[in-house]
Amino acid sequence: MVQYDALIIGGGPAGLSCALSLLKHGIRPRIIERRPNRANIQKATGVAQGVWYQLAEFGITEKLIGDAFPMRQFVFHDNDRLVAHLHVPPVNGSAPAHLVPQHRLELALEQALADQGVHVDYGCRFESLESKADKAFVTVRINEAETEVIEASWVIAADGGHSDVRTFLGMQFLGHDYPEQWSVAEIRTNLWPAEVQAQLFLQSNGVGLFLSQPSHGTVQGILNARHVSARLKERFPDAVIDYERDFKVSLRRVETSRSGRVWFIGDAAHVQSPVGGQGLNLAIWDGVTLGAALARNDLSVEHRLNKRAKAVLRFTDFDYWMLCTKSPVIRHARNLYWSLAQRFPVMAGWFFRLISGVW
């Protein structure tokens, strides 16, 4: 039986960033991932300014930010009427977020680990866990015929919104599901306005289409309804669909991020609306913060993880209701705010500071 100070279950952004943080502080983790390999879908990802600061200590920021798109212009329509073409106010002198394809970010995180001799064990699935006073014993499925028992001082569950670890431990996932069926698609097009990073098209019936550009010629669309690809083709007649899928959106979190020797981070700990782009940023913040704290044996990090998750989920829930509302009164107030923010960008300062993660 091989012993580790930390076993990370899940090789997404939360798990990878936690591994880098642990390594930075002298702890060599093991990472297992149930997927057979990493997905190469681009996925438009807004990486917040505060997360770029965190990733800088691992050399990730200097590798990626030069090719990322700074969030500087945002266009908002309601019932196809232009409400605002906003020049996004800077936070601390720079863009509050930069757009980068998620697969590029994940590959950079994984490569930084590989450079230090830590690799993700793909195709390994969590099966069970037994905790003792100062150790945990985790059984993982290596293949159809073989299992392995791993001994670890700490187990870090970063295995997504349908976390096997959370289910095995019977942890409650508090919250609710939003009513809509959402869809996301990625297209290739030559018709995206080069100076704009994000566009939002809302309707009085509560349906909203959010568009962003992860890389030149590629656009991602998210719709709180089915068949987003049809909406994309309406707006971009030259669109070539690379992928499309439906998904459900929930607002849920674990009551606390720790259960004995097990910690929960990323989507295993909390899920929220994609409105506001906070899911990946909170996942990376979780990973880096937890890794540094465990290296110092600072268990008070549990409170910080819980507090941050609650604050971010409140913000994304507010954002969701503002964008999906059917109320004429709320729509009018919302549109008035953004039209004024176009003329006086300082009015949008609080919103983009929250987006930036610098708080």
Buried (B, 14 or more C-beta within 10 A) or exposed (E): EEEBBBBBBBBBBBBBBBBBBBBBEEBEBBBBBBBEEBEEBBBBBBBBBBBBBBBEEBBBBEBBBEEBBBBBBBBBBBEEEEBBBBEBBBBEEEBBBBBBBBBBBBBBBBEBBEEEEBEBEBBBBBBBBEBEEEBBBBBBBEEEEEEBEBBBBBBBBBBBBEBBBBEBBEBEBEBEEBEBBBBBBBBBBEEBEEEBBBBBBBBEEBBBBBBBBBBEEBBBBBBBBEEBBEBBBEBBEEBEBBBBEEEEBBBBBBEBBBBEBBBBBBBBBBBBBBBBBBBBBBBBBBBBBBBBBBBEEEEEBBEBBBEBBEEBBEBBBBBBBBBBBEEEEEBEEBBEBBBEBBEEBEBBBEBBBBBBBBE
